[in-house]
C-alpha cells in the first residue's frame, strides 16, 4: 500500500472515537481553540493567526492527502474535543509522525489524549502496516509526554535548545514506538 485509503471508518475506544475531520468541523469554537494560547502554547501553529478560511483549507488539504489523515477526537456523546494527525507517512521506511491537540481545556488531564494516541497506534500498525511512529513534544509539555509514554512510546532523544518558548530556548523530546506485532507488540491501551 502506498497511500492511506479514505474514507476511514470511525475508530472506537472506551470513552472516545476518532473519525476523519471534515470541513463542517471547522466551527467558530474550533477557530477559537487554534487561537487560544492555553491550547496551542506547545504547538508551532501558535505563531499563526487562524481563521475559518485557513482552517477549512488545512482540513480540506489533509482530506485529499494520501499520506496523512487528520482525525477529530470525539467524546462518545459526539462532542468534538480535539484532533490527532497521522502523517506524513514515509512509505519507503513505513513510518509516520503523530501530532495531537486537545482543544477543550476542560478535557485536559483526563486521559483522552492517551486514549486517542493508543487508537492511532493501533490504526497505524494494524490497519496500514506501519513499522514506526514518532512524535515530538516541548520539554515543559508534561501532559503530552506522559500521554505518549503511557501509550507505549519511548523517549529516543532530546533536541537541546531547539525552540523558543516564553522568550527562552527549550528542549524538544523526540519520542517513538516500533511495531512489535510479530515479536510481542501489544497495544498498551485496551
C-alpha positions, 0 to 999 in steps of 0.5 A: 500500500502506498497511500492511506485509503479514505474514507476511514471508518470511525475508530472506537475506544472506551470513552472516545472515537476518532473519525476523519475531520471534515470541513463542517468541523471547522466551527467558530469554537474550533477557530477559537481553540487554534487561537487560544494560547492555553491550547496551542502554547506547545504547538508551532501553529501558535505563531499563526493567526487562524481563521475559518478560511485557513482552517477549512483549507488545512482540513480540506488539504489533509482530506485529499492527502494520501499520506496523512489523515487528520482525525477529530477526537470525539467524546462518545456523546459526539462532542468534538474535543480535539484532533490527532494527525497521522502523517506524513507517512514515509512509505519507503521506511513505513513510518509516520509522525503523530501530532495531537491537540486537545482543544477543550481545556476542560478535557485536559488531564483526563486521559483522552489524549492517551486514549486517542494516541493508543487508537492511532497506534493501533490504526497505524500498525494494524490497519496500514502496516506501519513499522514506526511512529514518532512524535515530538513534544516541548520539554515543559509539555508534561501532559503530552509526554506522559500521554505518549509514554503511557501509550507505549512510546519511548523517549529516543532523544532530546533536541537541546535548545531547539525552540523558543518558548516564553522568550527562552530556548527549550528542549524538544523530546523526540519520542517513538514506538516500533511495531512489535506485532510479530515479536510481542507488540501489544497495544498498551491501551485496551 
